[in-house]
Amino acid sequence: MSAATRPAPGWRSLLAPAFATLVALAILLALGFWQLERKAWKEGLLSSIDARAFGEPVPVPQEADWPSWSADRDEFRRVRLSGTFLHDREVQLHGLAEERRGQPLQGFYVFTPLRQAEGSIVMVNRGFVPTALRDPAKRAAAQQGGEVTVTGLLRNPERRGWFVPANDPVRDEWFVRSIAEMASARGLSRVAPFYVDADATPNPGGWPRGGQTRIRLPNDHLGYALTWFGLALTLVGVFAAFAWRRLHPASGDELQPEYPGDDQAYAGEPQSGRRIAE
């Protein structure tokens, strides 16, 4: 039977491709709507963070309130606390700071215990120092003595990620902001389950440099949602084109031989010199 008389495939031949397309379409649409939900969640989070971080500072939670501390409710809240720094117990944690645009500076974040009047302790991230100033003796002017008042943001301790080295208290090498590990290594008790990122108020001598917290969280979920919806629309278009070609074979197909071995004469082609297969 030649291509000219071959019947077009029926709609039943589209059942399996249509089912696969519907499954993929459902997945793509679900991912798109999930990103829209994430967008609404992120906008609410950013709004609550702005309200906490840029308001008037409130007293830091006291020891009696520590059991009810909640990062979801309280992180990034601007607080104020007073006490005495225990400079001999500070911890220098490896990190980077953006000293110049696009040119990060390697150094350390200085975590110093602050003992409050009633004896409880809050770890304060006083800010960043370059590697050359890791040794406290080289920044003696920054060793504030006596009672001090600090303002900053409440922060939740970190959990180590897959690609972050573990803290090594024996070698005094720190990579993760784990307050419990710091307190244990420095022999501290009655330590708050959170820490405070000090604001940009200048320290004596200029170091450590506070105000390093970045609270402008990215919100790219709308772009992700549009990407998934775009892929879903593309999938529909591809299937529609596939179904059309399956149900309506191209008219040019009828000019092609049904079998590669067919030996057909072509109109206008000279017969002399042609080798005809037996």
ABEGO torsion letter per residue (X at the ends): XBAAABBBBBAAAAAAAAAAAAAAAAAAAAAAAAAAAAAAAAAAAAAAAAAAAABBBBBBBBAAAAAABBAAAABGBBBBBBEBBBAAABBBBBBBBBABBGBBBBBBBBBBBBBBAAGBBBBBBAEBBBAAAABAAAAAAABBBEBBBBBBBBBBBBBBBAABBBBBAAAGBBABBBAAAAAAAAGBBGBBABBBBBBABBBBGGOBBBGABBABBBBAAAAAAAAAAAAAAAAAAAAAAAAAAAABBBAAAAABBABAABBBBBBGBBABGBBBBX
